[in-house]
Amino acid sequence: MNHLKKSSSLWQDSLKRLKKNNASVISFYFIVFICLIAIFAPLLSPFAFDKQHIDFILSSPNQNGFLFGTDSLGRDLLSRIIYGSRMSMAVGIITALISMLVGTVYGGVSGWIGGRVDAFMMRVVDILISIPSLVLLILVKVVFDSVSLFEDPELKALTGMLLALSVVGWVTLARIVRGQVLQVKSLTYIEASKALGIPSYLILLKHILPNILGPIIVLLTFQIPSNILTESFLSFIGLGLQPPYSSWGVLAADGWRSMRHYPHLIIFPSIALGVTMLAFNLFGDGLRDALDPKS
């Protein structure tokens, strides 16, 4: 008896292709590992991130019971890297999700409505893109810090960082989503849905969004490491989080000041930052290849 082969969906085929990419699979598990470290930082950290060991200031790695050594205030570097993963991953992931939500809605509405509304909305995007990203980041961050109602300096710095990165990040995604919507809405089944009188929001949610979700997810995986690096850079130049709160950028800035005599202070945070960004980029590359229907 002949058995019909069960057909598989695009997402099932994409998952199969992704599993064949060893670098992407390893990167995915590493990302999950880092996220678990960030979530359970208080349980995994040997010490509190701000606890000082006055008798063991600037200990070398694997000396006096400190695996990664201590900094200029006697704080355990391993503990600060573990806690720093919390801040860096939170900033990277949350801002990428906010950018994805805003950019998808904005670009989807612009591409679907078209006409003068589309032209006006895209001119706003063009204006924002014409402003250098770093200038816009610093401007939003400084303005928010001056008008913020938060008293806690950590909360003020974190929310300012989230807002600044979100304002910059959604613009590129909006243009990509608009282009995808313009391409999909001209297909036959979309025209048939319009003729049947199906509401526009249902067409967008049930027909267009599932077809453009692949490029959005791929862009999200590249947006996260970009946001992590930007947060680290802003913290490095003094516009992000500041001590005693730790992110990988804060730790790198602290280590830079004394790297000639105590290189471990910048080596370990830089390794954590670099390997995490590499994992996100490798996973994003594999995901892009897996979701490409032409591959």
N, C-alpha and C positions, 0 to 999 in steps of 0.2 A: 504494500500500500504506500502510495506516495504521500508524504507529509509536507504540507506547505510550511515553508520557513517563516517563522514569526518575524515580522518587520520591526525594526527598531527606530526610535525617534532620533531627531538630531541631537538631543541632549545625551541620549544613551551612546550614540556613536562618538560624540565628543568626549564623554567620560572614558570610553575605551581607548581612544587615541591619547588622552592625557595620561592614563595609567602606563602606557608604553614609553613615556618620556621619563626616564629615571631621575634626571636632574630636577624636573618639576615636582615629582612625587617626594623626593628627599627634601626639597625646599618647602613644600606644603607641610610636611611633618615638623620641620624646624620652626616654621612660623607658628604652628600650633603649640610647640614646646615653649617658645618665647611668650606667647599669650598666656599659657598656664603659669609660667614664672611670674608674669606681671600680676595675674589674678591672685596668686597665693604668695606674693612677696613677703608678707609678715610671717608666714610659716616657714619659708625657705631661707630667709635672711638670717645669718648668724647673730647679727646685732641690729639695733635700730639705726636708721640711716643717719641720725644726727648724734649718736652716742660717741663721746670723745674718750680716748684712751691716752691720757696725758703722758703716761710713762713710755708710750710706744709711738711717738710722733715720727712720721716718715719712715716707718719700718719697710724693709725690702720685702718683695714677695716671698711667701712661705717662710716668714720669720716671725717669731714671737706668737705663733698661732694664727697669723693672718695670711690666708692663701694668696691674696692679691696685694698684700701690704696695706699701709695706711697713708693718709694724706697729711697735709701740714697741720691739721688740727687733731690728729690722732683718730680720725674716723675710718672705720673698716671700708676699704675700697670695694670689696666684693659685695658688701651689703648695699652700698650706694649705687652700684651698677644694677643690682637686682631691683631696687626701688626705682632707679632711673628708667628701667624698662617700662614701668607702669606709666610714667608721664609721657615718654616718647611714643609708646604704642597707642596710648589714649589719644594724644594729639593727632597722630597720623591716621588712625582709623576713624575717629569721630568726625574730623574735618573732611575726610574723603567721603563719608556717608552723607554729610550735610551738603557737600558740593554736588554729589550724585543726585540727591533729591531735588535741590534747587535747579540744577542744570537740566535735569530730565523734564521737569515740569515746564520750565521756561522755554527750552528748545522744542518740546513737544507741542505746546500751545502755539508758538510762533510758526512752526512748520505746518501745523494742521490748519490754522486760520488763513495764513497767507495774506497776500495783498498788502495794503498799507500798514496793517497791524504788524505783519512780518517785517516789513521794511523798517518801521520805527523800532521794533524790538531788537533787530540786528544792528541798527545804528548805535543803540546803547551798548551792545556787546563790543562793537568796533571801537567805541570810545574807551571802554575799560581795557581792551587789549592793547590799545596804543600807549597806555601808561605802563612804564616798566614795572614788572611784578614786584621787584624789591622796593621801589618807591611807594607803590600802593600798599604793600605789606606794612612798611614802617609808618606810613601816614595813618592807616586804620588803627594800628596798634597804639600809636601815641595819642590819637584822638580818643580812643576808648578808655585808655588809662586816665586821661584827664577828666572824663565825665562819668567814670564808673562809680556806682553807688556801693560797691563791695568794699568792706573794710579790711578783710583778710588779704594780705599781699599775695599769697599763693593763689587764691581764688581769682583775684583781679588779674594776675599775670596769665593764668590758665585760660580764663574766659576771653581775655584780649587776644591771646594766641589763636584760640579756636575761631573767633570772629574774623581775624585778619586772614587766616589761611582759607577760611570758607569763602570770603568775599573774592579772593583771587582765584580759587580753584574751580568754581562752577562755570566760569566763562567759556573755557575751552570745551567742556562737556556739552554746554548748551549748543554750540555751533555744530558739534558732531551729531547730537541728537536731532537737531533741525534737519540736517542733511539726510539722515536715515529716514526720518518721517516723510520728507518730500519724496524720497525714492519709493517708500512702501505704499504711501497713500494713493499712488497712481496705478496700483495693481488692480486686477479685475475683481478679486473678491472684496476689496475695499469699496469699489464702486457699487458692487452688488449689495453690500451692507447699507450703503447710503440710500440706494433705491428702495430697499425694504423698510426704510424709516427708522433704522436703529439709531438711538441717540449717539451723538459724537463722543461723549465720555466713555460709553461702552465700547465703541470701535477702538478708541485709543487704548483702553485697558485690556481688552480681550483679543484684539487682532494686531494692533501695531506694536504695543509695548513688548509682547513676547518675541516678536521678530527682530527687535532692535536691542534686546537684552544682552546678547552676546558682546557686541562692541562696548556697551556700557560697563559690563563686568570686567572686561579686559582693561579698560581705561582706569577703572577703580583700583585694580591691582598695581598699576604703575603710579597712581596718584598717592597711595599710602606711603611708599618710600620717599617720594618727592617731598611730602609734607613732613616726614620725620627729619629729612636732611635740612629742610628750611627751618624747622623749629630748632634744630641743633645749631644752625648758623646764627639765628637771631639770639639764642642764648649765649653763644660764643662771643658776640659783639655787645652783649649787655642789654638787649631789648627783650629777651625772653625770661624764663624763670631764673631766679637768682638764689644763691646759697642762703640758708642751709638746704633748701629744697633741691632735689637732684633730678636731672634728666641727663641723657648722654651728652648733650651739648654743654650743659653746665660743668660736667666732669671733665670734658675735653678742654674747656676754657681754664679750669683750675690747673689741669696738668700742663697746659701750654706755658704757664708762667715759670715752671720749674723743671721743664723736660730735660734740660741739659744735665742736671744732677740726679733727677729722679724720673727717669723716662717711663717707669711703670704707671705713673699717674695719668699719662695720656695714651699709652699703648693699649691697655685693657679696655677703656671706654671706646677707643677708636675701632678696636677689633669687633666689639659688640655691635657698634653702629654699622660698620662696613659689611659684616657677615649677614646681618639682618636685611640690609638693603639689597645685597646680592641675592638672598633667598627670595625676596619679593619680586625682583626683576626676572629671575629664572622661572619662577612660578607664573609670572605674567606672560613671559615668552611662550611657555608651554601651553597656557590657557588660550592664548591668541591663535596658536597653530591648531589646537584641538577644536576650537569653535569656528574655524575657517571652513565653510562648506566646500571650498574649491580644493582643499588639500586632500 
